[in-house]
Amino acid sequence: MDDLTNTAFLKRPDLHVETGGEFAGWRTWSRDSFESNNGPFWHKMDDDGRVRCAFRVENKHLNGLRNVHGGCFMTFADYCLFAFASPVLQGPGVTVSFACEFLDAAHEGDLIEATGEITRAGGSLIFLRGMLNCGKRPLFSFSGTIKRVKMRMPAAASPI
């Protein structure tokens, strides 16, 4: 994991590095319109090589009880799976399994941070787990599996 040259951490065509504000220096991806509309979600690599993710809760993230919507936590956690896998993911991937537990609520203005790890990275599957926290308070635990996929060329147009 020392050479990040050909990994998704540095080499995604839709990579954006924030230049100002609270998340200056953090990264995000712009290709996934669902995540872009529901975020912004951010990730960065700490000095120890671990990837950390975060977002600041806005009104749009809340449910009718004014807590962060469970679907928001799940969307963010799926984003985190790919951020945590990015140092070993050398191409596209898809989520093939996802499990989670809701532990506590978060509210507008809270900073939600995620830490996690790769538990195993094989030839085609990457297994991961993580935790969302607000400060020291655990909010949501999750695990998932990403499958590496090969890019397929579109079928040639058939002659008329």
CORQUI-V916426 format. One record per residue. PSI is psi in radians with two decimals (NA if undefined). Layout:
BEGIN
psi=PSI
psi=PSI
END
This chain:
BEGIN
psi=0.00
psi=-0.58
psi=1.85
psi=0.09
psi=-0.84
psi=0.42
psi=2.90
psi=-0.30
psi=-0.65
psi=-0.32
psi=0.64
psi=2.40
psi=-0.36
psi=0.30
psi=2.32
psi=2.26
psi=2.12
psi=2.44
psi=-0.19
psi=2.98
psi=-2.89
psi=-0.58
psi=0.48
psi=2.29
psi=-0.24
psi=2.81
psi=2.70
psi=3.00
psi=2.48
psi=-0.15
psi=-0.52
psi=1.76
psi=-0.52
psi=-0.87
psi=-0.69
psi=-0.73
psi=-0.49
psi=-0.25
psi=-2.42
psi=2.49
psi=2.53
psi=2.72
psi=2.71
psi=2.83
psi=2.19
psi=2.96
psi=-0.47
psi=0.06
psi=-0.03
psi=2.46
psi=2.34
psi=2.53
psi=2.76
psi=2.78
psi=2.71
psi=2.23
psi=2.22
psi=2.97
psi=-0.65
psi=-0.26
psi=-0.07
psi=2.65
psi=-3.01
psi=-0.35
psi=0.09
psi=0.40
psi=2.80
psi=2.29
psi=2.41
psi=-0.63
psi=-0.53
psi=-0.82
psi=-0.74
psi=-0.72
psi=-0.79
psi=-0.74
psi=-0.66
psi=-0.72
psi=-0.78
psi=-0.68
psi=-0.81
psi=-0.61
psi=-0.79
psi=-0.61
psi=-0.26
psi=-0.56
psi=-0.31
psi=-0.16
psi=1.98
psi=0.35
psi=-2.87
psi=2.77
psi=2.88
psi=2.60
psi=2.19
psi=-0.30
psi=2.64
psi=2.27
psi=2.59
psi=2.82
psi=2.25
psi=2.14
psi=-0.59
psi=2.93
psi=2.75
psi=2.79
psi=2.91
psi=2.35
psi=-0.33
psi=2.54
psi=2.07
psi=2.18
psi=2.58
psi=2.37
psi=2.69
psi=-3.02
psi=2.75
psi=2.16
psi=-0.47
psi=2.40
psi=1.91
psi=-2.86
psi=-0.67
psi=-0.30
psi=2.47
psi=2.14
psi=2.34
psi=2.83
psi=2.75
psi=3.07
psi=2.36
psi=2.38
psi=2.70
psi=1.82
psi=-2.23
psi=0.00
psi=2.03
psi=2.35
psi=-0.58
psi=2.21
psi=2.63
psi=2.78
psi=2.76
psi=2.98
psi=2.30
psi=2.36
psi=2.22
psi=2.38
psi=2.61
psi=2.45
psi=2.29
psi=2.42
psi=2.43
psi=2.55
psi=2.44
psi=2.50
psi=2.35
psi=2.48
psi=2.56
psi=NA
END
